[in-house]
Amino acid sequence: MLRGVAQAQTQVNLGLFDTDDQLLENFPGKGFLKDNSIKNTRGLRVAIADDSNNEEEAKLRAQTLVKQGDILGVVGHYTSEMTLAVINTYQDNQLVLISAGTTTEELSGKALRSGKLKDVFFRTVPNVAVHAQSLVDYLSNQAGQKQVAILYNHSSPYTYSFKEEFTKAFQDNGGKVVKQYSLTDSEFNAKKIIEELRQQKLRQQEEIALVLLPDGQVTNSLDNAIEVIKANNNSNWIGASWSLYSPKTLAIADFKLLEKLVL
């Protein structure tokens, strides 16, 4: 993300230079903007802030940013939890916020939860309804799964929203959600869950796929989801949200455990 911002900044700021400068003739990004598009001598400047994936920190950063009159927009926040915690601050101060990671359905409408009009928030990723439908299509049509157990963080706007959208789409497709588990349970035990589902599978003589929906590393839900993958031992199909796109997932030593994992 930061590399992309730096590239865009460079391309924009090339407009500050003399177009006849020989050094710029073959410079990547030359011509990105029309000549003289930059109306000042400072160019596009970028400030970097870190919300630490913590709601209180995110609120402090948002309150600081909206007070800076020369800031035209904010790229962020990463997780749905952080964005929902600060969206009112940006809305009240009419500062544009564009996110590449916030996918919760709670921000899909024209108004915020408070009832205020939402006209400063944009995102470059599909909402969870799109991803959930794709996961349903694969598990149902490609993997032939008719039953699933969902593991998610019920307190996360992102994973709860994903769970709701997936459940609706899966049931509309003739599937059934047979179990739900919390990935943030203080007594979470991946091996126990897999054994419980194995016993249910034997009784019903029908496979049960797993749907893993950890949050964006706000809690330990990703670590617990990875423990489920290991305990599953490539037995059941696993469908998962994009939050499992992580070096922690790739760090699983035995890639055979990932053969039935679909993201």
DAFEN-V902415 format. One record per backbone hydrogen bond with DSSP energy under -1.0 kcal/mol. NH is the residue of the N-H (numbers start at 1). CO is the residue of the C=O. E is the energy in kcal/mol with one decimal. If there is no record, write none. Layout:
BEGIN
((NH,CO,E) (NH,CO,E))
END
This chain:
BEGIN
((5,1,-2.2) (6,2,-2.4) (7,3,-2.3) (8,4,-2.4) (9,5,-2.6) (10,6,-2.3) (11,7,-2.5) (12,8,-2.5) (13,9,-2.5) (14,10,-1.1) (15,12,-1.5) (16,13,-1.8) (17,14,-1.5) (21,18,-2.2) (24,21,-1.4) (27,24,-1.3) (30,27,-2.1) (32,29,-1.9) (37,34,-1.4) (54,51,-2.0) (58,54,-2.8) (59,55,-2.3) (60,56,-1.9) (61,57,-2.4) (62,58,-2.5) (63,59,-2.4) (64,60,-1.8) (65,61,-2.5) (66,62,-2.3) (68,65,-1.6) (71,68,-1.7) (74,96,-2.6) (76,98,-2.4) (83,79,-2.1) (84,80,-2.6) (85,81,-1.3) (86,82,-1.0) (87,83,-1.8) (90,86,-1.5) (91,87,-2.6) (92,88,-2.8) (93,89,-1.3) (94,91,-1.1) (95,90,-2.2) (97,120,-3.0) (98,74,-2.7) (99,122,-2.4) (107,104,-1.3) (108,105,-2.1) (112,116,-2.9) (115,112,-1.9) (118,110,-3.2) (122,97,-2.5) (124,99,-2.2) (128,103,-2.4) (130,127,-1.1) (131,127,-1.2) (132,128,-3.2) (133,129,-1.9) (134,130,-1.7) (135,131,-2.1) (136,132,-2.5) (137,133,-2.6) (138,134,-1.9) (139,135,-2.6) (140,136,-2.7) (141,137,-2.3) (142,138,-1.7) (143,138,-2.5) (145,139,-3.3) (148,176,-2.1) (149,209,-2.5) (150,179,-2.5) (151,211,-3.0) (152,181,-2.2) (156,153,-1.8) (160,156,-2.7) (161,157,-1.8) (162,158,-2.3) (163,159,-2.6) (164,160,-2.3) (165,161,-2.2) (166,162,-2.9) (167,163,-2.6) (168,164,-2.1) (169,165,-2.2) (170,166,-3.0) (171,167,-2.5) (172,168,-2.2) (174,171,-1.8) (175,170,-2.9) (176,146,-1.9) (178,148,-2.4) (181,150,-2.8) (183,152,-2.6) (185,182,-1.0) (188,185,-1.9) (193,189,-1.9) (194,190,-2.4) (195,191,-2.2) (196,192,-2.3) (197,193,-2.3) (198,194,-2.1) (199,195,-2.3) (200,196,-1.9) (201,197,-2.3) (202,198,-2.0) (203,199,-1.9) (204,200,-2.3) (205,201,-2.0) (209,147,-2.7) (210,237,-3.0) (211,149,-2.6) (212,239,-2.5) (213,151,-2.8) (217,215,-1.8) (224,220,-1.9) (225,221,-2.2) (226,222,-2.2) (227,223,-1.7) (228,224,-1.6) (229,225,-1.9) (230,226,-2.1) (231,227,-2.6) (232,228,-2.4) (233,229,-1.0) (235,232,-1.6) (238,260,-2.9) (239,210,-3.1) (240,262,-2.6) (241,212,-1.8) (244,241,-1.8) (245,242,-2.4) (246,244,-1.8) (250,246,-1.7) (251,247,-1.4) (252,249,-1.5) (257,254,-1.7) (258,255,-1.5) (259,256,-1.2) (261,258,-1.7) (262,238,-2.9))
END
